[in-house]
C-alpha cells in the first residue's frame, strides 16, 4: 500500500520552514528529513522514515505558495549564506548562481527540491 506524505505548502515560508514541514510530514512533529539539499536526497533513499521499498509519494498541497516562498529571492538569500562560508574554489560558481538568482533567472529552491523529490525519491510528486 502506497504511503502518501503531505507537504502543507501554505506553511512553507522559506527554506528553514520547509525543512520543518517535510520533517513533520514524514516523521511527525519535530521530525527530521534533512536540513540541506544533499541531506534531503539521502533521506529519500530510505531509513529516515520512508518505506524501504520506495512505495511512497509526496503530495505537495498549496505548492504555488511554496513556489513563491522558495523562489528567486529565497534562493538568493540562501546562496548568500553559502557564499559566506564557501571554500574559495567554489566561490566563483556560487557568485554566478547568486547573480542569476538576483536577476530572477536560474533554478529556484522550489524547482531544485521538486527535482530531488522526483529523481532521488520514488519519482512521484503530486503538486496540488
Buried (B, 14 or more C-beta within 10 A) or exposed (E): EEEEBBBBBBBBBBBEBBBBBBBBBBBEEEBBBBBEBEBBBBBBEBEBBBEEEBEBBBBBBBBBBBBBBBBBBBBBBBBBEBBEEBEEEEBEEBBEBBEBBBEEEBBBBBBBBBBBBBEBBBEBBEBE
